[in-house]
Amino acid sequence: IAEKRFATSFATYRTLPRAVEIAKRTMASAVPESNATTSSKAVVAGYNFASTEYAECFRDLPKPNTDALRESALMYLDTFDKQKWYDDPVTTLLKGEKLFSPQTNLWITKDALSNANGHQYFASPEQVNDLKTHIRTYTSPYKDIRTELRRIEHLLLTEYAGFLIGNQCIDFQKQDGVTEMEESIMANSVERRMNDLLLEDEEAGKITINRKPIYVSCVSNFTNFLDLFRKTIRNMELGIPCVVLGRSNTVQHSYRWTELLMELLERENIDPGMLTYLSCELDDIIDITQSC
């Protein structure tokens, strides 16, 4: 259900009034006249495309401070210590703890150009079993933690914006990370409003949100916009636990935002079981996602 809350492109936003009118006519023509009232009531929801409430979600979007985003990224890059990603390896994160493995499980990570850029511990067989147990048995204690997650979100978009943009640039060699954060600032506002409508419907008894753990498969090119905010923050604020999957390359930047998010959740006294990171070999990730 939560996956239906995505925002349309900004090109769609600019033509939204026209799109709303077309959709209204299309829906009206698709419903038999004798059953029009009953059918329309059955599908009414504020986050449905072309509804009035949906259109309102796109109004009064915040204007990103591009100069501040760029400056924070440059400051981060100027002071970045390449040795840190070796001295502080990628690890599995489970219930707020880093799970270290024997040195035989310590591997070199690679950036987008296959250059070595850090260390990573793959989970041991025992740790993989612990991960399976957690994913299968963990029950979220929350239904609504929007207040806490939105405080965290604000910090990520301001105080830690340079950290996010810089790490993505170093690891994935992305050149337009500032643009991604600009888009995220605006789209996040839309998606927060859609989540508000979603929770209103649950409170009204119209829907039930499934709060079993979800898997977040990271994409390097838009990991801040899509993986951190749209997939993780938006689901977690509804009380849905998130399991972030490791990658076979460019793993460093998505791990670093997961680690930061874990620290920020701890500050807000959110149960650490809500966020898990799988630093595992591909076969183990396939096993976990297929069996849990």
N, C-alpha and C positions, 0 to 999 in steps of 0.2 A: 504494500500500500504506500509506504513512504517513498518508494521509487517513482511514484507518479507526480511528485512535487517539483519536477525540474522546471527551470526557467527557459523561456524561448530566447532566441537570439535577439540582439538589439535591433537588427533589421526588422524582425517581427514586431518588436515594441514600437518602432517608429510608424508602422502601418497597422497598429492594433485596432483602432476604431473601425477601419475597413474590414479587418479580419473578423471582428466581433459580429458585424452585420451579416457578413457572408455565412458565418457559422450558424447564426440564429435562423436564417432562411433555410439553410440546409437541414438543420434539425427539425424545423417545423414541417418541411416537405416530407421528411422521412417517417413522421409519426402519423398513423391513420387518424383521420378527423374524429371518428367515433371514440377513439381511445387516447386522444391527444392529452387530455388533462391527467389521466392516470399515468401515462407513460412519462410525461414530463416531470411529475412529482417523484417518480421512481429514480430519476437520474440527477436530480438537483443536488449539487454540492458546490461550495464556494471556490474550490480549487479546480473545478472542471474547466477545460479550455473554453474560452469565449463567454464564460459567465461574467456577470457584472463584478462580482467579488474578485474573480481572477484578474480582470482588467485593472481593478483598483490596486492590486499588488504591485503594479508597474509604475505607479505615480510617485512623484517627489523622491526620486532616487538620489542618494548622496553623491556628491561630486568629489572624486578622489583628489588628493593632493599629490600630483605627479612628481613635483619637485622634491617633496619630502621623501617619497618612496625611493626615488633615484638616489638621493643623497644618503639615505640610510643604507642602501645596497652598496654604494661605493665605499662608505666608511667601513662596512663589514669586510668587504673584499680587501681593503688596504691593510687590515689588521689580522687577516685570516692566517692561522698557523697550520700549515700542511701536515705537521707531525701529529696533530691532535687526533686525526682519524685513524692513526696507527696506534697511538697510546690509549685511546678510548674506543675499542673495537665495537662493531655492530654485534649485538647479542639478542637472544630471545628475551622479550619482556613479558613476564607473567605475574599477575597480581602485584604489580609495583616493584618487582625484583628483576634484576639482570641475572640471567642464567648463563654462567660461564662454563666452558667445557674444557677437556684436556687440550694441551697444546697441539695434539695431533688433529684437532678439529679447527685450528686457526688457519684461515685462508686469506689471500690477498684479494681485495676488491678492485674492480676496474671502472673507469669512467666511460663516457660515451665513445671515446677514441681508443679504448682498450689500454689506457695507461693505468698503471698501478696507482691507487690513491688512498689506501687504508687497509685495515684488518677487519675480519669478520669471524665470529665463532658460530659454527653451525651447531644446532641442538643435538645433544646425544640421544641415543635410543630411549633412555630413561626420561629425558626431558620431553621427548616427543610424546611419550605416554602421558606425562603430566599435562601437556597441552590438550591432548584428546579428552582427558578426564574433565578438565576445566570447561572446554567448549561444550561437552555433552551435558554437564550437570549444572553449570552456572545459571542462576536465575537473577535477572535484573531486579534490584530493589526499588527501581524508579519508574515512574510514568511521565514525569515532567520535570526536567532540570534545565529549563530554558534560561532561567536567571543566571545560574552558575556558568553554563556553557557560553552564554552571550558575553559575559564578562571576560571569559577566556578568549573568545573570538575577537573582541575589541583589542586585547593585548597583542594577539597574533597579527592583526591588521595594522597596528601602529608600532608599538615598542619592538616587536620581533619581525617586522616586515623585511628589514634588511637581511636578517638571518635567513629567512625563507628564500628570498630572491637570490642572495649570494650563494647559498649551498646548492641551489638548483643550477646556477650558472657554472659553478666549479665542477659539479658532478656530471651534469647532462650537457654542459656547454651551451645552455640556452641563452640567447641574446636579448629576448624581449620579455624577461620575467617581470619587469615593471608593468607592462601592458596587461599581463595575466592578473596581477594583483589589482590593477584598476578595475578590470572586468569583475573580479571576485567581489570587490567592495560593493559594486552596484548589484550584482546578481545575488549576493548573500542577503541583501535587504529584501529582495523579492521573495527569496526562498524562506526567510524567517516568517514573513507574512503568510505564506502558504502553509507552513507548519502550524502557525497559530490557528488557521482555519481547520486544519486536520485534527488538532487536539479538541477544538470546539465540537467537531462532529463526534469524536469519541465520547466526550463528556455528555453529549446529547443522546448517546446510545445508537447513533447511526452506523458506526463502524467499530471495529476492534483492531488495534494495532498489534501485530505479531512482534513480540519483543525477545525473540530468540536471537542469539548472536549472528551477526552478518560478517561476511568476508569482504575486505577492502583490497582489491587487486590494483596496485598502483601503476599509473602511467606516467612516465618521466616528464613528458612534455607539458602536462597540466596538473602535476601532482599537488600544487598548492590550491588551485581553484577547485579541481574535481575531487581529488582524494582526501585532502585535509578538510575542506569546508563542506562541499556538497555531500560526500559520502559519509565522512566520519562525524563532524560536528553536528550536521543536521539530523542524522539518525540518533546520535547519542543524546541529544537534547530531548528526544522523545522517549528516552529510557532504553534504547536499543544498544546492547554491547557490540563493540566492534573489534574484529580480528584483522589486523593489517598484515598482508602477505609480503614476505621478502621477495627480492628479485635476483636474477642471475647476473645482472650488471646494473650499473648506476643505482646501487642500493643505498648509497650513503645518505643522499638528501632526504629520501622518504623515511629512512630510519631516524634521522635527526629531528624531523618534525614530530614523529611519534614519541620520541624520547622527551622532547620539550612538552608536548601535550600531556604526557604522563606526569611530569613535574607540576604543570599548572592544575591538573585535576587534583593532585594531592593538596595543593594550596586551598582548593575549594572543598576539601574533605569529601570528595567523590570516591566511592568504593573503587579501589584499583583494579578489581576484576572486570570493570567495564571496558578496559582497553588492553589488548594483547598484541604482541608483535611476534611473528613467526620468522626467526632467522634459521631457516632450515634448507636442506638440500631439496632440489626439485621433486625427487621421488617422495620425500616425506611430506611436502606440501600437497602433492597429489593425493597421498594416502589420507592425510588429515581432512582435506576438503571433501573427499569422497565418502569417508567413513563417519564423519561427525555432522 
